[in-house]
Amino acid sequence: MTVMPRTNEVRRLVERNFCEFLGEIVPCDEISETIRIEAGKVIARTFRTDDHMAMWFIEIGVVQFYDIDGNMLRTVNLLEEMDPVRAAA
């Protein structure tokens, strides 16, 4: 069984990518975060700055990055990129 990365690890990934896109450091307090819940379960988290957005689709383990116009800039598969932890059976 594969365990998804922790939320703080995904936040750091988002911060690094926003910094890369903007070419400057993005302070944590300039990134807003919202949570999408369906049927009592967290299904996604959205991270926003004035210029970019990232959406973490938790169940499929993907983070997609967009510019202000909604153009997709990058997709990160967390199961491949972040070396998820294997849980003991």
N, C-alpha and C positions, 0 to 999 in steps of 0.2 A: 504494500500500500504506500502511495506517495502522499506526503504531507505538504501542503502549500506553504510558501514563505510567509513569515510573519508580516503583519501590516507595516511595522516600522522598517522592515527591509524593503518593502515595495515603495514606501515613501522615499527612502534614500535613492532608489532607482529612479523614481519620478524626478526628484530634485536634480540628480546628475544629468538626466536627459534635458530637462528644462534649461539648465545651465549651458549645456552643449548647444541647444537651439538658439539661445539668446546671446551666447558668447560672454556671459557674465554670471556672477553668483546670484542666485535667487534666494533671498532670505526666507526661512520657513514660514514666517508670519505673513508673507505675501502669497502663500499658496493656500487656497481655501479647499476644504474637503467636504464632500457630501456622501451620504450612504443611501443606497437604494435597497429597500426591503420589500419582499413579496412573500406573502403567506408566512410572515414571522421569521423569514430567513434573509440574511444579508446576501444579496446576489451581486452587487457591484459597488465600487467606490469611485468617485470622480474627484479629480484634483485639478484646480484651475488657477491660472495667473491671468493677468490682463491680456496676455498674448497667446497663451497655449492652454490646452486641456489634455488630460490623460484619463482614460477610463480603464479600470481594472475589473475584468469579468472574472469573478472569483471562481466560479464552478469550472470554467474551462482553462483557467490559469494563464490568461492573456492580458497584457496591458497595451492599449492602443493610444498613440499620441497624435494630436491634431493641432493645426494652427488656428488662428482667430477666425479664418474663413471656413473652417470645417474640413480642410484638406488633411487627409491622413498622412502623417510624416513617418511613422515607424510603428511596427508591431513587435512586441517582445513576448516570447513564449516563456513564461516563468519556469515551466517544467524543464526547459532546455538551458536557459540562460543563467539560472540562479542556483543550480545544483541543489534541488530540494532534498530534504531529509527523508530517508526511508524509515517508516515506522515499523516497529516490531509487531509481528502478528499476534 
